[in-house]
């Protein structure tokens, strides 16, 4: 996404607001991010005690539309022929 599009996209700071937008629990989203299967974190903004991840609505929407469904066996992709 280019910088101009970033200016018009809604920004979510922290896992809580982004998880709420996606309909997930905060811990689920942070777990996905830690395992590298979550939505793209654009950058981090400093907070009082730690840095909070920043997500953009367009990135969350794209990730949500393309993520495998609950219980999907992604380890089997390419195994069946």
Residue, then its C-alpha position, 0 to 999 in steps of 0.5 A: x500500500x502506498x503512503x497516500x493510501x495509508x493516509x486514508x486508511x483507518x489505523x488501529x494501534x495495539x492488538x486490542x482494537x485490531x482484534x476487536x475489528x477482526x472479531x478475534x480475542x486480543x490474545x489470539x491476534x497476538x499469538x498469530x502475529x508471534x507465529x508469523x501468520x497474522x496480519x501485517x504489522x506496519x510499524x510500532x508506536x511507543x507507549x508508556x511501557x512498551x511499543x504497540x503494533x500499528x495495523x491498517x484497516x486495509x491490511x486487516x481486511x486483506x488478511x481476514x479475506x485470505x486467511x484459512x478457516x478455523x481448523x484448516x490443515x495448511x500443512x497438507x497443501x500440495x500433498x494431495x494430487 
